[in-house]
Amino acid sequence: MSLGPDWIIKARRLEHMLSPTVPVAEMATRGGPEPLGLELHDGIEVGIMLSGAAERHFQGYVVPGVPGDVWLCAMWEPHGRRITSDREENVVIIFLPEYLGEEMLGGIPWLSVFAAPPEQRPRVKSEETRAQVLTIGRELQREIERKGHGWETAVRLGVLRLLFTLSRDWTPPAEPGRNLRVGNLSRIMPSLTLLHAHEAHRISLPQAAEACELSRSRFSLLFHETMGLSFSKFCLRARLAIVAQKLVTTELSAEDIARQLDFVDASHLHRSFARHYGCTPAVYRKRAR
């Protein structure tokens, strides 16, 4: 993913709003067309287009969106939005993994949908599925707008129904040696909790494995199977998201940010940031201003 001259930076931090039982649930109506905007946050995101047209951008991959289309974002995954019509309406649910727990989608854990690379995640492929997705989207819209008793549970069931609908004609990407199991999420969850509690600092593999009461090798295997990437890469993605947020919301120098977030030095931060975001920290900050 690279930042062109028309990017708008929207580095959102939602950790103070998310909990294991309560998601961030939003109805968004925006006028357009508008430039491409970058968003990143520590929750998993599910979005449904209800009207209008827009694109969702991932690193090297674009998801076009018309009514009934869905986008799926993993934790700390940078993604962009560009509205391509005069008006866009959508429903967005952002949640922590605990919100859906150990539920299965037929024979696969729900988290496997988000562990797949963006271009291999399920998409709406038929008009029948599109109609079902729009029905779910409107039901979620009503629950979010009313926020009546038990709305969190209603939204949870709606998200699971959506993911199940999408997964019925989806085949997870085959990876040699990968064995997705129900129960994996609960076994690695202490490491995610530890990371959220100390996200501004480097969490080592031994620390994470110890928190999960697993050996290093077993923890590494389960984490990669469940989240779709290694623990070290996941931690780096989380810390770089914090870097992006600090570049937008503070006047801290790259040296100060590197020191706060346990990078070796500003050069290390610079190289890592440019590799993941396609631009230098200075360019990122300039576009945000």
N, C-alpha and C positions, 0 to 999 in steps of 0.2 A: 504494500500500500504506500503510495507517495502522495504528498500534499501539493496540489496545484495552486495557482494564484487565487482561485475562487473558493478555497476551503474556509469554513467557519469552524472554530474549535469549540467543542462543547464537552469538556472533560467533567463528567458528573461523578460525584462521590455519594453513594447511597447507603454506606454501611450503617449510618445512624438511623436509617429508616427501615432497614430490613431486619427481620427476625425469623427464626425457624418456623413460626406459625403465621406470620403476616407478610404478604408480599407488598411491593410497590405496584399498584394497579392504576393505570392512567387511560383516559380517553383523550386523544389528541386530534384537534382539527386545526390545520395550518393552511395558509394561503401560499400560493406558489406561482410560477416556479421560483426556487430558491437555490443558492449555492450548496455545494456538498459540505455537510457538517460531520465532524468526527465525534463519536461518543464512546466512552469506556466506563465500565463500572464493575463492581465485584459480585454482581448477581448474574444468574442465568436469565436470558431474555427470550420471551416469546411474543411475537407481534402478528396481528392479523390486519390486513388492509380491508377496510369496509367500503371506501369510495375513493375516487381519484386515481392517481398513478404516481409511483415513486420508485426509486432504486435504492437497494441496500448494498453497500460496498464492503467487501472483505478484502483481505490481502490477496490481490491477484484474481478476484472473483466478484462478479456483480450479479445480484439477484433482482430481476425486474419485478415490479409489483403492480398488480391491478386488483380490483375487488375480488376477495376470496383467496388471494395469495398469502403466504406465511413466511416470516423470517425467524431464524433460530440462532441465538448467539450464546457462546460458551462464556464462562466466567473470565473477566479481565480481557476479553477479546475485542480489540479495536474494530469498530465498524462505522461506516458512514451512511448518511442519508441524503438523498437528493430528490426533492419534489419536482416532478415533471409535468404536473397538471395545474390548473388554476386553484384547485382545492384538494386537500387530502384529509381523510378521516381514518383513524385506526385505533385499535385497542392494543395496549402494551402491558404485559405482566413481567415483572422482574422479581426473582425470588432466589433464596438460598437452596442448596440441594436438599436440606432437611425438610423443606416444605412438601416435597413429593415423596420423600422417604424411599422405601424399598419396593415401590410399586413396579409391576411388570407390564409391558406392552405385548400382550400375547406371550411369546417365549423369550423376549429380550428385556433387559433392564432399561428403563426410560432414559437413563443418563447416556446410554450408548448412542442415542440420537445426537447429542451434543459433543460426544467424544470423536465423532467422525469429522473429517475436514469439511469446511463450509460447502464446498462444491459437491460433496457426497451426502449431505444431509437430505432428508426427505423433502419433496416438493409436491405441490398440488399438480396432479397429472391428468385429471379428468373433470368434466363438468359436474358429474355426480359428486365427486369429492369437494369441488369448489362450493357447491350448494350446501353441503354439510358443514364446511368450514364457516361459511357466512352465517349459517344458523347458530353455530357455537359462538361466533363473534358477537352477534346481536344479543345473545343471552348473557355473555360476559359484560357487554356494554351496560345492560340493565342492572346487573348486580353491582358494577362499579359505580354507576351513577347514584343508585339508591343507598348503597352501603348499609343495608338492613341487617337484622340479626342473622349471624352465621354467614355473612357474605364471603369471608375468607375461605370457608369450606366449599361454598358454591363455586368460587373461582378455582380452587384447587381441583375440584372434580371436572370443571370445564377445561382446564389445561390438560389434565390427563386424558379426557375424551378427545381433545384436539390431537394430542400426540399419538394416541392410539389410532385415530382415523388416518393420520399421515403415514403411520408405520405399516398399515395393512398391505400396501403395495410397495414397500421399501425393503431392500436387502442390505443389511449392514455391510460395509466394506470388509472384505476378507483380509485378515492379517495373520501370518503364520504364528502359531503359538498363542494367539489371543483367545482367552476363554472368559467371556463376560458371564458373571454369576450374580444372582440376587444375593445380597449380603456384603458384597465388596464395598459398597458405599459406606455402610456403617463401620466397617473395619478401618477405612482411611479417614473417616470424618474427624477424629481428633487432630489429624494433621492440618485439616482445613481450618478448624477452630483455632489452633495454635498460630497459623499464618495470619488469620484475621486479627488476633489479639496483638501480634507483633509485626504487622505488615510493613512497617518502616525499617525493619532490620532483617538481615539475612538469617533465615532459618536453615540449619544444616540438615542433611539427610539423616544423620544419626539422631538428632533431636526429634525429627518428625517420626522416625521409626519407633523411637522409644515412647513417644506419646501414644502411638497406636499399639504398643506392646507387641511389635513384630520385629523380626530380624531385618537388617538393612536390605538384603536381597529380596525377601518376601514382600516387604513394604514397597520397594521399587517396582516390582512386578505388578502388584495389585493396583498401585496408583496409576501406572501407565495404562493398564487394562481398563480402568474405570474412567479416567479423565482424558485419555487419548494423547497424552504427552507426559514426559518425565516430570518428576517433582521439581528438579532444578529449573527446567524451562518454565514450568508453571509459576514458580517463585519469581523468576526474572520478569515474566510478563506482568505479574502483579506489581512489582517494584517499579517497572517502567511506566505503568499506568499512574502510579503516585508521582513519578517524575513529571509526567505530562500535566497532571493536575497542579503541581507546584509551579510549573512554568507559566501556567495561565493565571493563577490566583495569587502569586507572591512575586516579590522583586529579588528573591534569592538568586545568587549566582550559581552557575553550573558546579563550581567548586563546593559551595555550601550544600547544594542538593546532593552531590555525590557523597559528601561526608555524612550527611544525615541518613542516607539510605544505604550506607555500607558498601558503596562502590569503591574499587581500588583507588581511583582518582577521577578527575573530570574527563580525562581522555578515554578511560574505560566506559564511563557513562555515555560519552559522545558516540563511541563506536557502537555500543549496544543499542542506543536509541535510534541512530540512523539505520541500523540493520533492520529493526522492527517497524519503524514508522516511515522510512523512506525519506527522511529529512533530518537535519541537525536540530538539536534543541533550540538554537538561536532562531532558525527559520520557523520552527513551531511556535515559539513565543511571539515572533514578529507577526505571524498571520493571526494569532489570537488577539493581538492588539489592534 
